[in-house]
């Protein structure tokens, strides 16, 4: 199993490293600390990297090295969660693609949102690359994302509102994932994505008025 160490290094401000505290929490307590405390620090960390169309996007071409920590069990119990998160990111990209096809004048305005979701998808996909004994299965991504069946409102304002709704739905999904995921590394990545999607929803909602 490949852990997204490099990608997550850009998001260390989310929750800190709790495992180095003497007499500190167990791995499960680290997860809960990530879920409960990560949201607060996400506001300071992730929002600085996800504050609008001009913000910097992590480079998805960076390949994360394999972690030297204890290997994940076989099969990886978090694989279903990560796979669901990948599917959600693919759907979001499809919604953006359909919206831009209907409203091409929004291309420049929404480009950074799309790049961030592409970065999320790339980081999640690295988690499913099989290692020596990880038991993980590779997950492929579609490019360009399929847009069939996605209805985009003809009104520009309503189209932005639909994007905000899609971002809120994705945020709710990642929040649910955080309550079930076992790996603290995965939890940090999912918390980062969740915070970014919450910021997207807020920004898009503000544009609607």
Secondary structure as UniProt FT lines:
FT   HELIX           5..9
FT   TURN            10..11
FT   HELIX           12..14
FT   TURN            19..20
FT   TURN            22..23
FT   HELIX           27..49
FT   TURN            53..54
FT   TURN            60..61
FT   TURN            77..78
FT   HELIX           79..102
FT   HELIX           104..106
FT   HELIX           107..126
FT   TURN            127..128
FT   TURN            148..149
FT   HELIX           156..178
FT   TURN            179..180
FT   HELIX           184..208
//
